[in-house]
Amino acid sequence: MSRFIAATLGRLSPRYRTVAQFAEIYQQTLAARDLSPKTMANHAAALRHINAAIGNDIINRVRPQAIANVTRTLHLRYPHAAQRVLAEARAMFAEAVALGWSDQNPAAEVRMPIARIQRQRITLEQWQAIANHAAAHLPPWVYRMMVLGLVTGQRRGDLAKMQFEDVRGGYLHVSQQKTGALLRIPTTLRLD
């Protein structure tokens, strides 16, 4: 029935088109934002979950229960993915409201599922044990990169792309991959 409505009334008004049809427009909106390939891949993965569950539904008829069912089902196996899918659904339906495809954002009503954080910060003693092992058994650059990371607080991707030419005028110049922020870290920086 949804396909029939989308094929007939959908020609007259976008409110009668499917979620999958809007997802194509939403992907074009994301592509225009000049996001990194990894970020685009994350958006695409979340959109695949949404399309698989409610892609054939008429966008203006989607209710919060449908979004809650998508996140609840996903949360059982992949709690963090459920959070990303809900965040994507909220952003997508907000865009649908802004473009006149929907009267409401059904994802806004859904509570964010709880996902336990599995990562933990290591202690200085744990870091020193890892650094000692690196100094004894790995190439010298591994230990140096660990120390540089500890002192500067930079992400591993930023550490990996650092070069000696990045040191100019007493500063280490860093262009962060994730945020695009430009930093000047003094080479006199120490961490006793």
C-alpha positions as CSV (number, residue, x, y, z in Angstrom):
1,M,0.0,0.0,0.0
2,S,2.9,2.4,0.9
3,R,4.4,1.9,-2.6
4,F,1.1,2.7,-4.3
5,I,0.7,5.9,-2.2
6,A,4.3,6.9,-2.9
7,A,3.9,6.2,-6.6
8,T,0.6,8.1,-7.0
9,L,0.2,10.9,-4.3
10,G,4.0,11.1,-4.0
11,R,4.1,12.8,-7.4
12,L,1.9,15.6,-6.0
13,S,3.4,16.1,-2.6
14,P,6.7,14.9,-1.0
15,R,4.7,14.2,2.2
16,Y,3.5,11.0,0.5
17,R,6.9,9.7,-0.5
18,T,8.9,7.1,1.3
19,V,11.6,7.3,3.8
20,A,14.0,5.7,1.3
21,Q,13.2,8.4,-1.3
22,F,14.0,11.1,1.2
23,A,17.2,9.3,2.3
24,E,18.5,9.8,-1.2
25,I,18.0,13.6,-0.9
26,Y,19.4,13.6,2.6
27,Q,22.6,11.9,1.4
28,Q,23.0,14.6,-1.2
29,T,22.7,17.2,1.6
30,L,25.4,15.4,3.5
31,A,27.6,15.1,0.5
32,A,27.4,18.9,0.0
33,R,28.8,19.4,3.5
34,D,32.2,18.2,2.4
35,L,32.5,15.7,5.2
36,S,35.4,13.3,5.5
37,P,35.1,9.9,3.9
38,K,34.9,8.2,7.3
39,T,32.1,10.5,8.5
40,M,30.2,9.8,5.3
41,A,30.7,6.1,5.7
42,N,29.3,6.4,9.3
43,H,26.2,8.3,8.0
44,A,25.7,5.8,5.2
45,A,25.8,2.9,7.7
46,A,23.2,4.5,9.9
47,L,21.0,5.3,6.9
48,R,21.2,1.6,5.8
49,H,19.7,0.6,9.1
50,I,17.0,3.1,8.9
51,N,16.1,2.2,5.3
52,A,16.1,-1.5,6.1
53,A,13.6,-1.0,8.8
54,I,11.3,1.8,7.6
55,G,12.5,2.7,4.1
56,N,9.2,1.7,2.5
57,D,7.1,3.7,5.0
58,I,5.5,7.0,4.0
59,I,7.7,9.6,5.5
60,N,4.9,11.8,6.9
61,R,3.3,8.7,8.6
62,V,6.3,7.5,10.5
63,R,5.6,7.6,14.2
64,P,8.0,7.5,17.2
65,Q,7.2,3.8,17.8
66,A,8.7,2.8,14.5
67,I,12.0,4.7,15.3
68,A,12.0,3.2,18.8
69,N,11.6,-0.3,17.4
70,V,14.6,0.2,15.1
71,T,16.8,1.4,17.9
72,R,15.5,-1.2,20.4
73,T,16.2,-4.1,18.0
74,L,19.6,-2.8,17.2
75,H,20.4,-2.0,20.8
76,L,20.2,-5.7,21.8
77,R,23.3,-6.5,19.8
78,Y,25.0,-3.2,19.1
79,P,24.2,-0.5,21.7
80,H,26.6,2.1,20.2
81,A,25.3,1.6,16.7
82,A,21.7,2.1,18.1
83,Q,22.8,5.5,19.4
84,R,24.3,6.5,16.1
85,V,21.2,5.3,14.2
86,L,18.9,7.3,16.5
87,A,21.1,10.4,16.1
88,E,21.0,10.0,12.3
89,A,17.2,9.5,12.3
90,R,16.8,12.7,14.4
91,A,19.0,14.7,11.9
92,M,17.3,13.2,8.9
93,F,13.8,13.8,10.0
94,A,14.7,17.3,11.1
95,E,15.9,17.9,7.6
96,A,12.6,16.4,6.3
97,V,10.6,18.8,8.4
98,A,12.7,21.7,7.1
99,L,12.2,20.7,3.5
100,G,8.4,20.1,3.9
101,W,8.5,16.3,3.5
102,S,7.1,15.8,7.0
103,D,5.1,17.6,9.6
104,Q,7.0,16.2,12.6
105,N,10.3,14.7,13.7
106,P,9.3,11.3,15.1
107,A,12.8,10.5,16.2
108,A,12.9,13.6,18.5
109,E,10.4,11.8,20.8
110,V,12.6,8.7,21.2
111,R,14.9,8.4,24.2
112,M,18.5,7.7,23.5
113,P,19.4,4.1,24.4
114,I,22.1,3.6,27.0
115,A,25.3,2.1,25.9
116,R,28.0,1.3,28.4
117,I,31.4,2.8,27.6
118,Q,33.9,0.0,27.2
119,R,37.0,2.0,26.9
120,Q,38.9,3.1,30.0
121,R,41.8,5.5,30.6
122,I,45.0,3.8,31.4
123,T,47.0,4.7,34.4
124,L,50.5,6.2,34.3
125,E,51.9,2.9,35.6
126,Q,50.1,1.0,32.7
127,W,51.4,3.5,30.2
128,Q,55.0,3.2,31.5
129,A,54.8,-0.6,31.3
130,I,53.7,-0.3,27.7
131,A,56.4,2.3,26.9
132,N,59.1,0.2,28.5
133,H,58.1,-2.8,26.4
134,A,58.1,-0.6,23.3
135,A,61.5,0.8,24.1
136,A,63.0,-2.7,24.6
137,H,61.3,-4.7,21.8
138,L,60.0,-2.4,19.1
139,P,61.6,0.1,16.7
140,P,62.8,3.3,18.4
141,W,60.1,5.5,16.7
142,V,57.3,3.7,18.6
143,Y,58.5,4.8,22.0
144,R,59.2,8.3,20.7
145,M,55.6,8.5,19.3
146,M,54.2,7.3,22.6
147,V,56.0,10.1,24.5
148,L,55.0,12.7,21.9
149,G,51.4,11.6,22.2
150,L,51.5,11.8,26.0
151,V,53.1,15.2,26.0
152,T,51.0,16.8,23.2
153,G,47.7,15.0,23.7
154,Q,47.3,14.4,19.9
155,R,45.3,11.6,18.3
156,R,47.3,8.7,16.8
157,G,46.4,9.7,13.3
158,D,47.9,13.1,13.9
159,L,51.0,11.6,15.4
160,A,51.4,9.2,12.5
161,K,51.5,12.1,9.9
162,M,53.9,14.3,11.9
163,Q,57.2,15.1,10.2
164,F,60.3,17.0,11.1
165,E,59.4,19.7,8.7
166,D,56.3,20.4,10.9
167,V,58.7,22.0,13.5
168,R,59.2,25.7,12.6
169,G,60.1,28.7,14.7
170,G,60.1,26.7,17.9
171,Y,56.7,25.2,17.4
172,L,55.3,22.0,16.2
173,H,52.6,22.8,13.7
174,V,49.7,20.3,13.7
175,S,46.7,20.3,11.3
176,Q,44.3,17.9,13.1
177,Q,42.7,15.3,10.8
178,K,39.5,15.0,12.7
179,T,38.6,18.6,13.4
180,G,40.8,20.5,10.9
181,A,42.0,22.7,13.7
182,L,45.5,24.2,13.3
183,L,47.7,24.0,16.4
184,R,51.1,25.4,17.3
185,I,52.6,23.4,20.2
186,P,55.8,24.9,21.7
187,T,58.8,22.6,21.4
188,T,59.7,23.6,24.9
189,L,56.6,21.8,26.3
190,R,57.5,19.3,29.0
191,L,55.8,16.7,31.1
192,D,57.8,15.7,34.1
